[in-house]
Amino acid sequence: MDTRARWMKRFALILGLAALAPLVGAAPKSQDNSLGVVVVRFKAQASADQMRGAIAQAGGEVVTDLSKLGRMSAKASDDGFTARIKSNPLVAGAFTDKVFGHPGADVSGNDAGVTGGNDPQLGNPGPNGPPDPWHNLASFLGETNPEGILQWDDNRMNVPAAWAVTTGNRSVRVAVIDSGVQGSHKELLANYDNQASTNTIPCNLLTRQFGPLGKKDCSSEDTEGHGTWVASRIAGAANGFASNGVAPNVQIVGYKALSTTLGGGLTSWITDAMVQACDANVDLINMSLGGYDVAGADDEDYLLWVDAVNYCRAKGTAIFASAGNEHVRVHKVNMLIGGRSLVGVGRVDAGLEGIQSIIPGDTLANNDLRGLLLTPGGVPGVIMVSATGNAIGGSASSNAINANAKALVWPDSQFGLRDQLTYYSNYGSRVDIAAPGGARKFNIPRYDVGDADILYGGWGSLGALDPSGEICTDPASASLLTFACFKVQGSGFGWLQGTSMSSPNATGVAALTLAAHPNLQGNPDSLLARLKATARTSMVNAMGPNDPVNSAPSAAGVPCTTGWCHVDRNNPIAFSDAYGAGMVNAGAAVAP
């Protein structure tokens, strides 16, 4: 065993809960906020001062200035505020602001680590360039993945070949709109723009609602961990310590728009972050967040997203977003929304493929997404990224799988298949491109396998976390078999899975592409065309949709009374619906 393998075995583990833990019975539709915030859309002739005056006259208090998008959000003074503001001749519409969060519930089960041990000593730093020491380690706590290196996702995206050309440069700026970014993390400090990074969450509003609990959202610090992980996957520094990101020399700007206290962010906070980022001349935005709007009922909310995207694209910024984790089909359609004709809207299938994965014991009503509008990943102009896994690991005959599970896993002939669409990723004609997001070892929901299904060791994707953030301190589970968080020399890391992970992987490849081809900066359409034209297309997908017929119980024997609890192993999703144009290919994208 080499030196690195020895100190890997001595990792100190922290009790933690991975991102995307299941929220049983919670369909990821956008929800009205509990803060009394109303977004007011004004007519084109209204000035910012007139907007403020109209809100004050109606008895409201301005919360977020979205005047560049023709709107402002306001704290309603009473239940009559919306009616009063709508009666103003300058006002075109008003709606209760919506809450969006990280992509919907992951049906895998809790992912956690355990406490114990001392931090290992890393020894002398490696060379100042990728890959960092962990990148090519063959195993982690005795688990070896098929790629033979821990950061397998870089190999699948052909990133090492791109590093021979460029590792990125400071002229490429990437905004991460999320739960904040812990810029002091050892893996991010060199690349974090502390001056430009900011918080779009109104602190006074949260403290008024939640008291002292709201104060954790009053700075740009990441008190959850999700945004830090995303930023590190894009631009973790090649500093001879631990792991590194896809583009380790580009600049990260963090925008905290998702509240740890509230459990998400209002549309106004997120779109405010988009406007500020694009005004700051960022080249790329990553939004590993999302939810769904109801056509007709939520048109005002959807059009706010549309206008924010259009504002940024006019500034030359390319926007990447998660495809969503509900494993539903998302069609690319043209439709009329709020009186506006839109091209390229992401709408969930109205038939059987519009039902998300149902955890055994849950109801159909809680998981019915048929006809909903995916936001922001499906908003026209946003680059929607689906997620792939490492490989289908193990085997159906494994002694670690109980009798119930053996009937639910893949046949032995399918084990070892690489780059499969993950069991959680959305798919469909709206997908633009694919990137690794990681998946549990068997690439099926954990309730179908139990403790034999794991993330650590290269089945999930590795990135940086703050050990004091909520992902790493939630005491919901302490099983090593569902391992997520650990730390070395005080710095936190974790294995996660989701389209939250595939989006920053694709964003990182885009950042390398801009560094190698600066003529693409300021032209999001040309950048996407380059990524599509150079994408890898050698994958053969075996993953099917959710199965409405199979109502077998879970591995633990919990009944599935609804169907849609298990994946269909007999009807693979077509290539273009699973991968869009294909897998992002950094080596080809940066080539002359």
C-alpha positions, 0 to 999 in steps of 0.5 A, a space after each residue: 500500500 502506497 503512502 497516499 493509500 495509508 493516509 486515506 485509510 486514516 481519514 477522520 469522518 464527520 457525522 453528516 447528511 449528504 445533499 438531496 436527502 429524501 423528503 418523503 411526500 414532498 413533490 418539488 413544486 414551487 411553493 409560496 413563501 411564508 415571508 409575505 413577499 410579493 413580486 410586482 411587475 410594472 409596465 415598461 414606462 415605470 421608472 425605479 422611483 415610480 415603482 418604489 412610490 407605488 409600493 409605498 402608496 399601497 402600504 408595502 416595503 421594498 425588499 429587492 430592487 428588480 427594476 432592471 427586470 421591470 419588477 420589485 419585490 415587496 413585503 406586504 403590510 397586510 392581506 390587502 396589499 396585492 389588490 391595492 398594488 394591482 389597482 395602480 395604473 403603472 402595475 402590470 401584475 403581482 404574485 406571491 414570490 415562490 420558493 426554490 431550492 436544490 433539485 428535488 428529493 433524492 430517493 436514495 436514503 440518508 447519506 452520512 458519515 461517522 465520527 472518530 479518528 484524527 486528521 491525517 498528515 498529508 506530507 509534502 505538497 504535490 506540484 502546483 498543477 493538476 492532478 492533486 494527490 487524491 485525484 488518482 487514488 485507486 481506492 477509498 476505505 477499501 472501495 475501488 471503483 471501475 475507473 481506478 481513480 477517485 475523481 473518475 468524473 474528470 476522466 469521463 469528461 476527458 479533462 486531463 487531456 484539456 489540462 495539457 492545453 489550459 487549466 483556466 485563467 483569471 479572465 474567466 469568471 464563474 458565478 455560483 448562485 447557491 447557498 453561498 460559497 465558503 471562500 476560505 476553504 483551502 480548495 477555494 481560497 486562491 480562486 474566490 473573488 471575495 470582493 464581488 461575492 455577495 448575499 441577495 437574501 434580505 437579512 432583516 426579513 429573515 430575522 423578523 420572521 425567524 429571530 436569531 435563526 435567520 442570522 445564519 443567512 446574513 452573510 455570504 458565507 455558506 452555512 449549508 455546504 452545497 454551494 461550496 461543493 459546487 464551486 469546488 467541483 468547478 474551480 477547486 485549486 490545484 495546490 498539492 492538497 486533496 482534490 482539485 476542480 475541473 478548471 482549477 485556475 478560473 475565478 469563482 464569484 459566490 452569490 448566496 441566494 438560498 437560505 439555510 433557515 428557509 430551506 430555499 430561496 425566493 425567485 426574487 433573490 435568485 434572479 437578483 443574484 443573476 442580474 448582479 452577476 451579469 452586471 459584474 461581467 461573469 462569463 458563466 452562471 451555475 445554478 444547481 437549484 430548481 423546482 417546478 411552476 404550474 402553467 397558468 397559475 405560476 406564469 408571472 413567476 416563470 416570466 420573471 425567470 425568462 426575463 432574468 435569463 434574457 437579461 444575462 444572455 444579452 450581457 453575454 453570460 451562459 447559464 448552466 442549470 440542473 436537469 432535476 432529480 425526479 427522473 421524469 421526461 422533460 419535453 422541449 416545447 413552444 408555448 404561450 405563457 402569460 400572453 408571451 410566445 416562448 420557444 424551448 420551454 421545458 415541460 414535464 410529460 403529461 403522461 406516465 413519464 411525468 410521475 417522479 420516483 415514488 418512495 415505497 409507502 408514499 402516495 401518487 398525489 405527492 409525486 405527480 409532476 405531469 405538465 409542470 414547467 421545470 425552472 430554471 433548467 427548462 427556461 429557454 436559453 438555459 443550458 440543461 444538464 442531465 447526470 450520468 453515473 460511474 458504472 453499475 457496480 456489484 452484481 445481482 448475485 452478490 451475497 450483500 444483497 438480500 432476497 428482496 433486492 435481488 429481483 430489483 437490481 440489474 441483471 448480471 449482464 448489465 453490471 459494469 456498464 459505464 456512463 449510464 443516465 442515473 436513476 434520479 436524473 430527468 431526461 427528455 428532448 429539453 436536455 442539452 448536454 450530459 455530465 457525470 453527477 455520480 450515482 449509488 453503486 447499483 444506480 438504482 434507489 437505495 431502498 431497492 438495495 439497502 446498505 450494499 449501495 454506497 456513494 463513497 469510493 468513486 460512485 458519487 462525486 467528490 468535492 469540498 464541504 465546510 465541516 461546520 455546514 448543515 450537510 456535514 452536521 445533520 445527525 439524521 444518520 451515522 452509517 458508514 455505508 451511506 457515507 458522505 462527509 469527512 475532513 482532513 487537516 480541518 478541511 471538509 469534503 464529501 461524496 455527493 450525487 445529483 444533477 446538482 453535481 452534473 451541472 458544475 461538471 459541465 460548467 467547469 468544462 465550459 470554463 476551460 473552453 472559454 480559456 482556450 477559445 476567448 473568442 467564445 466569451 460573450 457568446 453563449 450560443 456559440 459556446 453551447 454549439 462548441 460543447 455540443 459539436 465536441 461531445 462524446 457520443 460513445 455511450 449506450 444507455 440502458 436506463 429506463 424510466 420509472 416503471 408504473 407497473 412494477 409494484 414489488 416491495 422495497 429491499 426492506 419489504 416496504 410495499 409499493 402500492 402505487 407503481 413508479 417505485 422502481 426503474 424500468 430495466 427493459 425499455 431504455 431511454 433513447 440516447 438524445 433524451 438521456 444525454 442531449 448532444 452527448 457527454 461534455 468532452 473537455 479535451 475536444 472542446 479546448 482543442 484548436 
